[in-house]
């Protein structure tokens, strides 16, 4: 036996074994790194079976019966434009993501899939043409804000930008509830984090479906189940008493949506609203959603039936928080704050969503969209 030849051979074998071990460890490290959760956002995935179950659960009757999600409120009077108001500094360049149109045959496909809802539209339109009074229901205080009931008139029901906005229905530990929400790019729905996650119990809500262009029980484009939802980890880590300055900057959430019962994607069915971030706190905004109560927590007429709107100039009372005058309350949670609003026009950008209010004060508050909230959420969801 040649002992001199065996020594180098064993050394080579040992070297190869070490290299294989190092490669395996490297692969395991890379795999662990790939599986490590994003520290900025957290998500909840909904199985295909659960999505199908959600579509079956949310009948027209169930949608209409859902109660509005209570809007977070801060008790006590609003401090009048404090001397220490924070001045905003953009955490990156001001940017836009453009709005988009639905597929060319979307309305025809939806009409075939949901004939009863479209028949309700046509019947209501015929009644209006016969001269029935359908008031615009203008409200508000001149010089502070103006508010309208938008799609009570059927001519304004399924037009841009109204068709992008709808009701988000979901199940909680105490029953069913709803918020307001918006279709944005990538088949992603935009809403408030408090419509997705319960910070008291530290659990996700469930059974989410989005009904764009909802009106008085009708769903002309069907409902779309959530596939995966994301919120900011900073929001989930919040605890204790709610405060607008501490909670609203993180109260933003998004969900990637599945197809409706006709097999349409959300963006093909209704298109999508644009979005903007890192802009000034002073903007002319239109705030849209489905409120059930007013800012005094009183029930509205036809509560939750129709899309309603407030128009006002925003201001920034706290760091990365926007404020605007509005007389709506719970139910409007998660509804978009939109610039460049124009009926019948594919235009406009979401710059915030409704987060909270002071009961008795006609103002709503929401996150100022910036590189630290809407951007990481859309990076995760593919907006």
Order of alpha helices (4+ residues) and beta strands (2+ residues): alpha-beta-alpha-alpha-beta-beta-beta-alpha-alpha-beta-beta-beta-beta-beta-beta-beta-beta-alpha-alpha-beta-alpha-beta-beta-beta-beta-beta-beta-beta-beta-alpha
